[in-house]
Amino acid sequence: MSDKTWWRPERHADRRPALLARNRIQQAIRGWLGNNDFTEVDPAALCISPGNETHLHGFATSMIGNDGIGHPMYLHTSPEFAMKKLLAAGEQRIAAFSHVWRNRERGALHHPEFTMLEWYRTGKPYTTLMDDCADFLMLAAEAAGANEFRFRDAVCDPYAAPERISVADAFAEHAGIDLLLTIGADGTTDRDGLSAQLDRAGIAHAPDDNWSDLFSRVLAERVEPYLGHGAATILDRYPLPEAALARPSGDDPRVAERFELYACGVELANAFGELTDPSEQRRRFQADMAEKARIYGETYPLDEAFLSALPLMPEAAGAALGFDRLVMLATAAPSVDGVMWAPVADPG
């Protein structure tokens, strides 16, 4: 989805109020970050690896040296690796508004280039980020002069305290599925057991779907549409197999210190208690790249410098928030394109 004529004066006049609200929201959040002792950083977009999650697709390019030899590089899908290196270097509370790039993603909620707000706190539990997210919702609404967030027919009160529910409880409530029954204490999964539960719940799936595919089908079809209505929802305690960069929960090894923030059924933020074990991180990356090779026939290199930095990184919690989506909800725009000053051209 794209507005190919956004540059026409009459179209720009229609869009401009939301764009000015975008600027006010960004200024309000920057003020909050400064008042809370965050240092704003500006990570480079070019990187060795765009990320090592199975379904994440980067933009590839080449860096040509003075000798004329080209080296494969990517535009980052998140500033995460660079920002964690800064934590390893000694920074303690950092934030960035970064342009990031993701291929194979375009629609009302997706854009190939978008703005991500990412922030990290050392020495704090990941639950602290839930309070940060609640503050950002209120700041966005105040800056936009909005009493409510709206997307299509969904409405959310950005001033209300977010509701918090675990992924397992959400699966039980909305789909009648006992998710934790299909996860072992060592993080192994029971694909056939989850498949049988989807059959009983009447959720269609493919014969070659793995456990992660089945999980995603339930989440997208039965859970996400009901989150963030009336008040925002914090979907907490993700299964460990769905939290590649998060540490396990201290009270249940089947789940991780990961939550996502939803408003109006729209995912806004993804947060972790950060994993700092380089051996475990390497194992997870390699497993995800093996799955990527199986599905898409390609892999991305590992960022060895990132893995080397992990032992130096203190305990930390970090979150990434889709800034364009936040502005879209605060201005009741129909898509993220509507709150971008100059959307990416659609070549199709």
N, C-alpha and C positions, 0 to 999 in steps of 0.2 A: 504494500500500500504506500503510495506516495502522491504528493501534490506537485505535479510537474509544472504548474504555473504559479508557484508561490511568489515569484519575483514580479508578477504584474502588480502595478500600484494598487488596484482595488483589492486584490487578494492580500497584499501586505498590510493594507489598512485594517482588514478584518483580523489578521493574525497578530498585529502589533500589541494589543493590550495583553495578550498572553505572554508575548516575548518580554515585555517590560516587567510583567509579574515574575517571569523566570529570573530576571536580573535581581529583583528585590529579594526573592527567595534565596538566591545564591549569596547575596550580601548579608542576609540575616543569619544564614548558617555559618558564613565566614566569621561574623561577629561572635556567634556562640562558641566557635572553635577557639577564637582568640581569648575569649573570656574564661575558657576552661583549660587554658595553658597548652593547647595543641600547637605544634609547629607545622605549618603548611609546607609540603615538599612537592617536587615536580619531577617525577620519574620519567626517564626517557621512554619513548614509545617503541623504539627498535630493540629487539631482544633475541637471544639465542633460541628460546623456546616460548611459544605463545601460551603454554599451559599443557598439562598432561591429563586432562579429563576426557573420557571416551567420546562424548558428544560435543566437544568444544572444537570449533573449526576456525583456524587462524587465516590471516592474509600473509602470503609468502612474498618475499622480495629478495634482493641480493645487495650486499654491501660490497662495492668494488674498491679495492685498495689503491694506493698510489702506484702499485706495480701492475694494475690492470686486472688483477685476479679477483674474481667474485667469490663471495662467501654467502651461503644461504642465511637469511635472517627473517624475522617475522615482526609484524605489528602486534603489540601485546593485547591480549583479551582481558587483562586485568593488570594493574600495577603491583599485584600482590608480591611477586618474587622480589622485585626491587625494594619494596617497602619493608619486607622482612629482613633483607640485607641491611637496611638502615637501622632496624632494631638490633641486629647483631652488632652493628657498628657502635651502638651506644645510645641511639635515640630512644626516648621512652613514651612519647605521646605525639603521634604524627597523623596527618590527614592530607588527602590530595583530591582535587577535582581533576580527573584524568579523562581525556578522550581515549576510548578503547574501541577495538575493532573485532567483530565476530562475523564470520562468513556463514552462509546458509541461513541467515536470520533476517526476515523482513515481514512486517505486518503492523497491525495497530499498536502492538506492544513491543515490537522489535525493529531495530534499525541497524544497518551494517556498521555504522560509526555512531557511538553515543557517549554520553558523559556519565562517569561513575564517580560517586563520592565514596572514598575508602578511608577508613580510620582505624587506628590501633592504640590500645592501652596496654602497657606492661604492668605486671603485678596486680591486675584486677581480674575478677571472675567474668566469664562471658556474659553473665546475667546483667552486668553493668551496662552492656550495650543495648539491652532492652529499654532502659531508661533513656539512653541517648536517642534511640529511634522514636520514642514517644515525644521527646522534645522536638525532633525534626519535623514530625507531623504537625505539631502546633505552630512551629515557626513558619512552615510553608503556608498554612492556612491564614495566619495573621498577615504575612507579607502579601498574600494574594487577595486579602479582604474577603475570604471565603468562610461561610458558616459550616460548610460540609464539603466532603470530597464526593465526586460523582464520576462514574464510568458506566456508560450505557444506562441500564435501569438500576444499577447498584448505587447505594448511598452509604457513606461512612462518616461518623463524627470524629474529626481529627483531634478534638479536645477531650474526648473520653479516654479513660485508661484502657490500653489494649487488653484484650482477653488472651489468656495463655493456655494452650492445650498441647499435650504431647502428640507426636505423630501416631503412636500406637492407639491412643484414645480417640483420635480423629478417625482412624481407619475403622475402629470398632463402632463409633457413633454413626458414621455416614455410609459405611459399606458392610458392616457386620463381619469384618475380617479381623482375626487374631494375628496380627503381624509378628509379634515377638515369638509366637509359637514356631515360626519358620526361620528363626535366627539362632545359631548356637552361641554358646558362651565365648567361643574363639572367633566369632564373626562369620563363620561359615553359614551358608544359606540353604534352605530346602526349597528348591524350585518347584518340585512336583507338589509339595504340600501347599504352597501359595497358589499354584495353578488350580488345584482342586477347590480352594476357597473362592477363587474368582469365578469358577464354574457355578458354584452354589449361589454366588451373588449376582449371577447373570451378566458378568462383565466379559465382553468378547476379547479374545487374545489370539495370537498366532502360535502355531505349534513350536516354532523355534525361538519364541521369546524366552530370555533368561530371567532370573529372579529380579534383576534390576529393571528389565522391561516391564515385567508384571507390576512391580511396585509403582512405576511411573504411570501405568495405565490407571491404576486405582486412584492415585493422587490427582491426576488430571481430570478424570471423569467423575469421581464421587466425592472428592475432598475439597480441592481448590475452589470450585464454584461457590462453596458455602462459607468461605473464609473472609473476614473483614467486612461483614455487613453490620451496619449499626455502629460497631466499634472495630478498630483494627484488631487483627489476630496475630499472635505470636505462636507459630507452629514450631514446637520445641522438641528436643531429644530425637534427632533423626537417627535412623538405623546406622550402625557403624559402616556397613557396606556402601552407604550413600553419603559419606562424609570423608572424602579423600584427604582433606587437609585439616581435619579436626581431631582432637584427642578423645579417647574413650571417656565416658562418664564414670565418675568415681564409684557410683553405687550400682551400675549395671553395665557390664562390658559389651552388651549387645547394642547399646545406643551410644551416641556421641554428643559432645558439647557443641551442638549446632542448632540454630533456629533460623527460620525465615519469617519475615514480616509481610503481612497481607493487608490490603485495604481495597474494598470494593471487588474482591475476588482477584485482585492483581498482586502478584509478588513484587514487593518493593526492595527488600533487603535480604541478604544472606550473611550469617554471622557464625563465628567459630571461637571456641577455646582452642588456640592454635597448637597443632602437633609440632614438636621440636625434636623428635627422634629421627635422625637421618636414615637409619636402616629401615625403619618402618615406612617412612615417607617414600624411599626408593622402591620398596616392595609394592606399595600401592600404585605408584606411578607406572611401574613396569606391568602390573596387572591391567591397569586401564589402557595402556598402549597396546597390549596384546589383544584386548577386546576391540580397540579401535581398528587394529589391523584386520581382525576378523570381519568387522562390519563394513568398514570403509576402504580397506586396502591401503591404508597409510598410517604413519606414526609421526610423532614429533620428537626431537631430541630432548633429553633431560638437561636441565640447567645444572651442571655440576657445581658451579659456584654457589648456587642457592643451597644445594645439599651440603656443601662444605660450610656454609654459614650457619646452618641450623643449630649445631652444637653451641654456638656462641650466642644464640638468641635466647633472651630470658622468657619466662612464662608470660604469655600475652593473650589478649583477646582482640579480634579484628572483625570488621564488618564492611560489606560493600553494598551500596544503595544505588539503585537506578535513578539518577537525578532527573532525567527527562520524564520518567514515569511519575515521579513525585509531583513535578510541575503539571503534568497532564491531569492528574487527579485534582490538584488544587485549583485549576482553571476550568475544569470540566471539558477539556479538549477531547475530541473523539479519537485522537491517536497521538503517538509521540512525535510524529512529523509536525503536528500543529504547534509544538512548543520549541522547535529547533529553528534558530535564526536562518540557516541555509541548509535544508535537508540534502542528503546525498542524492544525486541524480539516479533515476532508475533507467538502466540501459535497455530494459526490455520494451 
